[in-house]
Every structure is written in structure tokens, then in C-alpha cells.
Amino acid sequence: MKKLVLIILVAFVATAFAPVQAQQKAKKEVKTNASVFEKSRGADPNIKMDKPTNDTKAVQPEKSRGDLCTITVNNYTPYGVDIYVDGDWVGTISAYTKAYTTTYPGTTKIYGKSIGGTFYWGPQTFDCEYSYTWNLWE
């Protein structure tokens, strides 16, 4: 009887104090090659809010429930690239570097355009249930 109690006690202690692992999102990697941007008469339909040109304050987004999604952007090109998430400019990534951006849960559209406006990448749609790596190639 003492052995049974001892076994149950050891099993309880082992499971009670085992490190709790948070559920991690599955990782997906997406590769996108550059396309030549053909200038048209209208504005780029993938850009809602372009890079700011003055010091006006940005509007703070509403708080959302759920985990934020992280998108890693690897720029394997010789170009600086402006990155847009859901049409809004979030930053510029230098040539041959890595950057991270976060977005709220749900479907997200990410788009990249070279600083000179010659090349573009995407738009690429991501779903928040994964952690994404977006690789930009020439």
C-alpha cells in the first residue's frame, strides 16, 4: 500500500511542477520574388496610408483581444523596401536585413515597394493562426 501511495505522490508532483509550455503558433515561410512596378495614372491600390512626411501624431489603434501576430520580413534584395500592412505604411527595411512587424488577429495583407518605386512584392495575405516569415527576393 505504501508503494502505491508513493507512486501516486511522485506522479502528482511530477505533473504538478512540470514546466507549462505555452502553445506556440505553427510557423510558415513565404517566398516572394520582385515584380516590376508599372506606373499607371492612378494611385497604388495596395497603399491606403503612405509614409508620413511630417510630424503629425498617429492615431492609436483600438486594443484587440487575442495574441498579436508576428511577421518576420527578410529582405534578400539590394533595395530598401517600404512595408505596408493592411495598406498602412509600417516601416522601411534596408537591403539585406531582417525586420519584424506585428498585427492584430485575423487576415492581414502585407505589401512591399522599393523606395525608388521600381519593384514591388505582394500583396501577400497572411492568417493570424500562424507565425510567418516573408522572404523578399529580387
C-alpha positions as CSV (number, residue, x, y, z in Angstrom):
1,M,0.0,0.0,0.0
2,K,2.9,2.4,0.8
3,K,4.4,1.8,-2.6
4,L,1.1,2.7,-4.3
5,V,0.8,5.9,-2.3
6,L,4.4,6.7,-3.1
7,I,3.9,6.1,-6.8
8,I,0.8,8.3,-6.9
9,L,2.6,11.1,-4.9
10,V,5.6,11.0,-7.3
11,A,3.3,11.1,-10.3
12,F,1.3,14.0,-8.9
13,V,4.5,16.0,-8.1
14,A,6.0,15.3,-11.5
15,T,2.9,16.6,-13.3
16,A,2.1,19.5,-10.9
17,F,5.6,21.0,-11.2
18,A,6.4,20.2,-14.8
19,P,7.1,23.3,-16.8
20,V,4.0,24.6,-18.5
21,Q,4.6,25.2,-22.2
22,A,2.7,27.9,-23.9
23,Q,1.1,26.9,-27.2
24,Q,3.2,28.3,-30.0
25,K,1.8,29.1,-33.4
26,A,2.9,27.0,-36.3
27,K,5.5,28.7,-38.4
28,K,5.1,29.3,-42.2
29,E,7.6,30.7,-44.6
30,V,6.6,32.5,-47.8
31,K,8.9,33.5,-50.6
32,T,8.0,36.4,-52.9
33,N,10.0,37.5,-56.0
34,A,10.1,41.1,-57.1
35,S,7.8,42.3,-59.8
36,V,8.4,45.4,-61.9
37,F,6.1,48.2,-60.9
38,E,4.4,49.7,-63.9
39,K,3.4,53.3,-63.4
40,S,-0.2,54.0,-64.0
41,R,-2.4,57.0,-64.0
42,G,-3.9,56.2,-60.6
43,A,-2.6,55.7,-57.1
44,D,-1.2,52.3,-56.0
45,P,-4.3,50.3,-54.8
46,N,-2.3,48.5,-52.2
47,I,-1.4,51.6,-50.3
48,K,-4.0,53.4,-48.1
49,M,-1.7,55.5,-45.9
50,D,1.8,56.2,-47.3
51,K,4.9,57.1,-45.4
52,P,4.4,60.2,-43.3
53,T,6.1,63.4,-44.5
54,N,5.6,65.5,-41.3
55,D,5.4,65.1,-37.6
56,T,1.7,64.7,-37.1
57,K,0.7,62.2,-34.3
58,A,-0.6,58.8,-35.4
59,V,-3.9,57.6,-34.2
60,Q,-3.5,54.9,-31.5
61,P,-5.2,51.7,-32.7
62,E,-8.0,50.1,-30.7
63,K,-7.0,47.3,-28.3
64,S,-7.9,43.9,-29.6
65,R,-8.4,40.6,-27.9
66,G,-6.1,37.7,-28.7
67,D,-2.5,37.4,-29.5
68,L,-0.7,39.7,-31.8
69,C,0.7,38.1,-34.9
70,T,4.4,38.5,-35.7
71,I,5.6,38.6,-39.3
72,T,9.3,38.4,-39.9
73,V,10.4,40.1,-43.1
74,N,13.7,39.0,-44.6
75,N,14.9,41.4,-47.4
76,Y,17.3,39.4,-49.6
77,T,17.4,42.2,-52.2
78,P,19.8,45.1,-52.8
79,Y,16.9,47.6,-52.4
80,G,15.4,49.4,-49.5
81,V,11.7,48.4,-49.2
82,D,8.8,50.2,-47.7
83,I,6.5,47.7,-45.9
84,Y,2.7,48.2,-45.7
85,V,0.4,46.2,-43.5
86,D,-3.3,46.4,-44.5
87,G,-2.4,49.3,-46.7
88,D,-0.7,51.4,-43.9
89,W,3.0,52.1,-44.0
90,V,4.7,50.4,-41.0
91,G,8.4,51.0,-41.9
92,T,11.2,50.7,-44.3
93,I,13.6,47.8,-44.3
94,S,17.1,48.2,-45.6
95,A,18.8,46.0,-48.2
96,Y,19.9,42.6,-46.9
97,T,18.3,43.0,-43.5
98,K,15.6,41.5,-41.3
99,A,12.7,43.3,-39.7
100,Y,9.6,42.3,-37.6
101,T,6.1,43.7,-37.6
102,T,3.1,42.8,-35.6
103,T,-0.5,42.9,-36.5
104,Y,-3.9,42.2,-34.9
105,P,-5.7,38.8,-35.1
106,G,-7.4,38.0,-38.4
107,T,-6.4,38.1,-42.0
108,T,-3.6,40.6,-42.9
109,K,-2.4,41.8,-46.2
110,I,1.3,42.8,-46.4
111,Y,2.9,44.6,-49.3
112,G,6.4,45.9,-50.1
113,K,7.5,48.5,-52.6
114,S,11.1,49.5,-53.3
115,I,12.0,53.0,-52.2
116,G,12.5,54.1,-55.8
117,G,9.1,52.7,-56.8
118,T,10.6,50.3,-59.4
119,F,9.8,47.0,-57.8
120,Y,7.1,45.5,-55.6
121,W,6.4,42.4,-53.6
122,G,2.9,41.1,-52.9
123,P,0.4,41.8,-51.8
124,Q,0.6,38.7,-49.7
125,T,-2.2,37.6,-47.4
126,F,-1.5,36.0,-44.0
127,D,-3.8,34.5,-41.4
128,C,-3.1,35.1,-37.8
129,E,-3.1,31.5,-36.7
130,Y,0.5,31.1,-37.9
131,S,3.8,32.9,-37.3
132,Y,5.0,34.0,-40.7
133,T,8.4,34.7,-42.3
134,W,8.1,36.6,-45.5
135,N,11.2,36.4,-47.7
136,L,11.7,39.1,-50.4
137,W,13.9,38.1,-53.4
138,E,14.9,40.1,-56.4
